[in-house]
């Protein structure tokens, strides 16, 4: 059955950083000539853009932390019916150059290990693993895995916000949508639009802003499919350095990590 998928990865979207239009002012009886002379309203609230910058700057200060994400995405069938699916990811991060991710959905289970020298991708069900050598930062690793090997890292934006890889100067609109609780955390709610993508984010209030919820809507599809991601943070993790080193389990087989085909 033919189907259309919402792209769930945020990396490409955050490089363009999306937005929702600001509230429209009520209609007035301004004469047509005066209305024509009035300047166009600025739909980009600088304070909303600054909130993303402040959050990104704070993310770049984090050194050793854990992150858990739960994503609900939508698949749109040819007749317009939408089907939801879920996926989770647990990350242990020791910046700038160590990472472990455990990714799980009903369709797939994958593990990623990086000890600063060797990157390992492991599929427990098949007991296959692939390895490449890599040195650099977590953000650089995320980009290489996607660009060269077509491997998407969950919530890769966590490693690009606050860097030149996430420019914020081409938004169609940006607004502060108020406040909401995500779990027990009071968050500022912001909405952005860029081209045919709407992007909402809930950021914790205070001087240590962290993203707690993200919603992406694909307006290019008339069904408006969405992805919703909840993010939980552990800023005092107890993991040891050994979690970043992959030890092949008994019976595991090593296979080649094949680069993506270039056009």
C-alpha positions in Angstrom: 0.0 0.0 0.0 1.4 3.3 -1.0 2.0 5.6 2.0 3.5 9.0 2.8 5.8 9.4 5.7 6.5 12.4 7.9 10.3 12.9 8.2 10.9 12.4 11.9 14.5 13.5 12.1 14.9 17.1 13.2 18.4 17.8 11.8 17.4 19.1 8.4 14.5 21.0 9.9 16.6 22.7 12.6 19.1 23.8 10.0 16.3 25.8 8.5 14.6 26.2 11.9 10.8 26.4 11.5 8.0 28.6 12.8 4.4 29.3 13.4 2.8 32.6 12.4 2.2 35.3 15.0 -1.3 36.2 16.1 -3.2 38.3 13.6 -4.5 41.7 14.7 -8.3 42.2 14.6 -9.7 43.9 11.5 -10.1 47.7 11.6 -11.8 50.3 9.5 -8.5 51.8 8.3 -9.0 53.4 4.8 -7.5 51.4 1.9 -5.0 54.1 1.1 -3.8 54.2 4.7 -3.7 50.4 4.9 -1.5 50.3 1.7 0.9 52.7 3.3 1.2 50.7 6.5 4.4 48.6 6.8 4.0 44.8 6.8 3.8 43.3 10.3 6.9 41.5 11.5 5.9 37.9 12.1 9.3 37.0 13.7 9.4 37.8 17.4 13.1 38.4 18.2 12.5 37.2 21.8 11.3 33.8 20.5 14.4 33.5 18.4 16.6 34.6 21.3 15.0 31.8 23.4 16.3 29.2 20.9 19.7 30.8 21.0 19.8 30.8 24.8 18.7 27.2 24.9 21.4 26.3 22.4 24.0 28.1 24.3 23.1 26.3 27.5 23.1 22.9 25.7 26.7 23.5 24.7 27.7 23.9 28.3 26.5 20.4 29.3 29.4 18.0 29.6 28.1 14.7 31.0 24.4 13.8 30.9 21.7 11.3 30.1 18.7 11.9 27.8 15.6 9.8 27.2 13.3 10.5 24.4 9.9 9.1 23.4 8.6 9.9 19.9 5.2 9.4 18.4 5.1 9.8 14.7 2.4 9.5 12.0 2.3 7.6 8.8 -0.3 8.7 6.2 -1.8 6.1 4.0 -2.8 6.8 0.4 -6.5 7.3 1.4 -5.5 9.9 4.0 -5.8 7.7 7.0 -3.1 8.3 9.6 -1.4 5.6 11.7 0.7 6.4 14.7 3.9 4.6 15.7 6.3 5.1 18.6 10.0 4.9 19.3 12.3 5.5 22.3 15.9 6.3 22.7 18.2 6.5 25.7 21.4 8.4 25.4 24.5 8.6 27.6 26.7 11.5 26.6 30.1 12.6 27.7 31.1 15.6 25.6 32.9 16.3 23.4 33.7 12.7 22.2 31.8 9.8 23.8 28.3 8.6 23.2 26.0 5.6 23.7 22.5 5.4 22.3 19.9 2.6 22.8 17.1 2.9 20.2 14.0 0.8 20.3 10.7 0.5 18.4 8.4 -2.4 17.5 10.1 -2.7 14.2 13.7 -2.2 15.1 16.3 -2.2 17.8 19.7 -0.6 17.4 22.6 0.4 19.6 25.4 2.9 19.0 28.6 3.1 20.9 31.5 5.6 20.5 34.4 5.7 22.9 36.1 8.6 21.1 38.0 6.4 18.7 35.7 3.7 17.4 32.1 4.0 16.4 30.0 0.8 16.6 26.5 0.2 15.3 24.9 -3.0 16.7 21.6 -4.8 15.9 20.9 -7.2 18.8 18.2 -9.2 17.0 20.6 -10.2 14.2 23.7 -9.9 16.3 25.4 -7.9 13.6 27.7 -5.0 14.3 29.7 -2.5 12.1 32.6 -0.3 13.1 34.4 2.7 11.8 37.2 4.8 13.3 36.3 8.4 14.1 37.7 11.3 16.1 36.0 14.6 16.6 33.0 15.9 18.5 29.5 14.4 19.0 28.1 17.0 16.6 30.6 16.1 13.9 29.9 12.4 14.4 26.2 12.9 14.0 26.7 14.7 10.7 29.1 12.1 9.3 26.8 9.2 10.1 24.0 10.9 8.4 25.9 12.3 5.4 28.1 9.4 4.6 26.2 6.3 6.0 22.6 7.5 6.0 22.3 6.8 9.8 20.1 9.2 11.6 20.8 9.8 15.3 17.7 10.4 17.4 17.3 14.1 18.5 20.4 15.0 16.6 19.4 18.7 17.1 20.6 18.4 20.7 24.1 18.5 19.3 23.6 21.2 16.7 21.6 23.9 18.5 23.9 26.6 19.7 26.3 26.0 16.7 26.5 27.5 13.2 24.8 24.3 11.9 21.5 25.6 13.3 21.0 29.1 11.7 18.1 31.1 12.9 18.0 33.9 10.3 15.5 32.7 7.8 12.3 32.0 9.7 9.0 32.9 8.2 7.5 33.5 11.7 8.3 33.0 15.4 6.1 33.5 18.4 5.8 33.0 22.2 2.7 30.8 22.7 2.5 31.1 26.5 3.5 28.6 29.1 2.6 24.9 29.8 3.8 22.2 32.1 5.7 19.2 30.6 5.7 16.7 33.4 6.4 18.8 36.5 8.5 21.4 34.6 7.0 24.8 33.8 8.0 25.6 30.2 7.8 28.5 27.8 6.0 27.4 24.6 7.4 28.7 21.3 6.1 28.2 17.8 8.0 28.7 14.5 7.4 28.3 10.8 9.8 27.8 7.9 8.5 27.1 4.5 6.1 24.1 4.8 7.2 23.0 8.3 5.7 24.1 11.6 7.9 23.6 14.7 6.8 23.9 18.3 9.1 23.6 21.3 8.6 23.7 25.1 11.7 25.0 26.9 12.1 25.0 30.7 11.9 28.4 32.4 14.8 29.8 34.3 18.5 30.4 33.6 19.1 26.8 32.5 16.8 26.3 29.6 16.3 22.8 28.2 14.0 21.4 25.6 11.3 19.2 27.0 8.9 18.7 24.2 9.0 19.2 20.4 6.2 19.0 17.8 6.8 19.1 14.1 4.0 19.4 11.6 4.4 18.8 7.8 2.2 21.3 6.1 3.3 20.1 2.6 1.1 17.1 3.2 -2.6 17.9 3.2 -3.1 15.4 6.1 -0.7 17.5 8.3 1.2 14.6 9.8 3.0 15.3 13.1 5.8 14.0 15.2 5.7 14.6 18.9 8.8 14.0 21.1 9.1 14.2 24.8 12.6 14.7 26.3 13.7 13.7 29.8 17.0 14.9 31.2 19.4 13.4 33.8 22.1 16.0 34.5 23.7 13.9 37.3 24.2 10.5 35.6 25.8 7.6 37.3 27.1 5.7 34.2 30.7 4.8 34.1 33.2 5.2 31.2 32.9 1.6 30.3 29.4 2.1 28.8 30.9 3.8 25.7 33.0 0.8 24.7 31.3 -2.0 22.7 32.1 -5.6 23.7 30.7 -8.0 21.1 28.4 -10.6 22.7 28.9 -14.3 22.1 27.9 -15.2 18.5 28.0 -11.7 17.1 29.2 -11.1 13.6 31.1 -8.1 12.3 29.9 -6.7 8.9 31.0 -3.7 6.8 29.4 -0.3 7.3 28.5 0.6 3.7 28.6 4.3 2.7 25.4 5.7 1.1 25.3 5.8 -2.6 26.0 9.2 -4.1 24.1 10.4 -7.2 
